[in-house]
Amino acid sequence: MKKLLFNACLLATASASLLFNTAAQASTVSELENLRETDTELFDVFNSTVNIESLALDEDTLPELFADSLQWDGISDNIDVFFINEGAAYRNQLLYSLNGGEQVTLFDDISSTESILKEDSGTMLLGDGKSISGLSGDVGIEFFVKADGAQNSNGNVYGADAAANADGLQHLVAREFQQGSDNWVLLGFEDLYGAHYSNGGNSDRDFNDVVVAVRGVTGNRKDVPEPMTAAGVLLVGALGLAQKRRQLAAS
């Protein structure tokens, strides 16, 4: 009898595991229209944050999220991910995982002739997007960058869980805002191993090596200010662009 109960428990556990993994792997990826072409103003807001140390926007304006708490909002049909910019010498890859399942490649070669560090053979346009569909129930989503993955299959994979990263450090920051009924999260990755130069490491820790905007996800805030309106976000974007112009003029 004990053996039968044990076997039944094993079967139930295996079935539950199979169902969980099937749900995690059931998503499909498709191309989206370029965000810069469909909503130039919104793209410019996102792009105005790039090349700023640690995406250092005022947290009262774009609240910071715990990057390991992201989940599908259950309202949007899909999770949409748009490439905003990149400031990396590496040709990174962007991966995602649903409910702790397998890591799936979303962008295979994050490089562009238009990005901060331009690549003559770049494969992407700023604003290019992919849609993750086939979602149901409670869906947690994690994003990862594979450092130089397009050229090095053994590159380090960095995600939101610092303890799981090769150097034990944070490699992802997340900022939240809403536009109408759309939930957006802006993600910035650091692709270099180790601590900042000032601490004897080899990294600039600027978190602009891969920057993407994700629609259809929410997360837990590190603080709890009032939600930001779209008008306020656009104002912040305009201020950021003006600041960058002043910096360029002074340089």
C-alpha angles and dihedrals in degrees: 000000000000089000091051091050091048092051090047090053091049091050092048091048092048091048092049090048091049092050092048094050092044089055090048092051099040095088122106129207125221137170122267132204112268110270094215089059097043098040111012094171093054092045090052090053091055094042092051089069095058121104092024114122109268090345083283102195122153105277090217087062103039106017118217118240132206096258092212092059100066119134140166108270092225090226102077118074092230143001107256122199123194127191108232105174145308136220100191135120086206122082097231133192127221117220133181137197130198120214092344093304130135120318111252123198111240102171113024100192117018101199133118143180086226102050130103091265100036121215116204089211095040115153102205142064121220106262097030112148146196129199125216110207139169094071126156138161122001109347123184115193130199127190126207137184119216105210110237087342094155089064104022121047089193096056118135117265114220127192141161095284104084092193090059094051118097093244097037092240136122113265102171135059124188131201127189137211140147132231109194106307093339119107112213134185124191113211126197122188133200111211102185122096120240142009129327120284089250089061095048096268134121101241134095090207091211096138093217099107091103120011120183135168116221124200123199101034136102135189145181115284124232086214133019112230123150115285113270118243123227090245090055092048092052089050091053089049091052091049090050092052091049091050092051091050090052091049091050092048091051094048 
